Amino acid sequence: LLRPVGPRPDHAPAARFAAERHAGAARGGEPESIGGFRIGQNVQHPRFGLGVIVDAEGSGSHTCVQVNFDAHGMKLLDLKYAKLTAA
């Protein structure tokens, strides 16, 4: 018989990580702050322009955010080096 190929949902660590991070928002709390930013926040970058934070990983000085920029698409940026500002 045929079986689906690919990762099973219970083996998707990124999905579990995102679900745990957003659990506070689902219970009526505020989304977790990520280096002063939050998922869904509009940001401005000097080179890439306007974008929206769609995901984050890491913690402390090793935090990266995934931003969907209007003109440049998805980028993974290290908050230590990225010059993001709230838009």
C-alpha positions as CSV (number, residue, x, y, z in Angstrom):
1,L,0.0,0.0,0.0
2,L,1.0,3.6,-0.5
3,R,2.1,5.8,2.4
4,P,2.5,9.5,2.3
5,V,6.1,10.6,2.0
6,G,7.5,13.5,4.1
7,P,7.7,14.6,7.7
8,R,4.8,13.7,9.9
9,P,3.1,16.7,11.6
10,D,4.1,15.4,15.1
11,H,7.8,15.5,13.9
12,A,7.8,19.2,12.8
13,P,9.8,21.0,15.5
14,A,9.4,24.4,13.8
15,A,5.6,24.0,13.9
16,R,5.6,23.0,17.6
17,F,8.0,25.9,18.4
18,A,5.7,28.4,16.7
19,A,2.6,26.9,18.3
20,E,4.1,27.1,21.8
21,R,5.2,30.7,21.2
22,H,1.7,31.8,20.1
23,A,-0.1,29.9,22.8
24,G,-0.2,33.0,25.0
25,A,-2.0,35.0,22.3
26,A,-4.5,32.2,21.8
27,R,-5.4,32.4,25.5
28,G,-6.1,36.1,25.2
29,G,-2.6,37.2,26.2
30,E,-0.2,39.3,24.3
31,P,2.1,37.6,21.7
32,E,5.6,37.0,23.0
33,S,8.1,39.8,22.3
34,I,11.1,39.0,20.2
35,G,13.9,41.4,20.7
36,G,11.3,44.2,21.0
37,F,9.3,43.0,18.1
38,R,6.4,40.6,17.7
39,I,5.0,38.2,15.0
40,G,2.8,40.2,12.6
41,Q,4.5,43.5,13.3
42,N,5.3,45.8,10.4
43,V,9.0,46.7,10.2
44,Q,11.3,48.9,8.1
45,H,14.8,47.9,7.0
46,P,17.2,50.4,5.4
47,R,17.9,48.1,2.3
48,F,14.8,45.9,2.0
49,G,12.1,48.5,2.9
50,L,8.8,47.6,4.5
51,G,8.0,44.1,5.7
52,V,6.1,42.0,8.2
53,I,7.6,39.7,10.8
54,V,6.2,36.2,10.1
55,D,8.4,34.0,12.3
56,A,11.3,34.0,14.8
57,E,13.8,31.5,16.2
58,G,16.5,31.5,18.8
59,S,16.7,33.7,21.9
60,G,18.8,36.4,23.4
61,S,21.6,37.6,21.2
62,H,21.0,34.7,18.8
63,T,17.5,35.7,17.7
64,C,16.6,35.6,14.0
65,V,13.4,36.8,12.5
66,Q,11.8,35.9,9.2
67,V,10.5,39.0,7.5
68,N,8.3,39.1,4.3
69,F,9.4,42.3,2.5
70,D,7.1,43.9,0.0
71,A,9.7,44.3,-2.7
72,H,12.3,41.7,-1.7
73,G,10.4,38.7,-0.5
74,M,11.2,36.5,2.5
75,K,14.5,37.2,4.4
76,L,15.9,35.6,7.6
77,L,17.6,38.3,9.6
78,D,19.7,38.2,12.7
79,L,18.4,40.9,15.1
80,K,21.9,41.5,16.3
81,Y,22.9,42.9,12.9
82,A,19.6,43.8,11.2
83,K,18.7,47.5,11.5
84,L,15.0,46.9,11.8
85,T,12.7,49.6,13.1
86,A,8.9,49.5,13.8
87,A,7.0,50.9,10.8
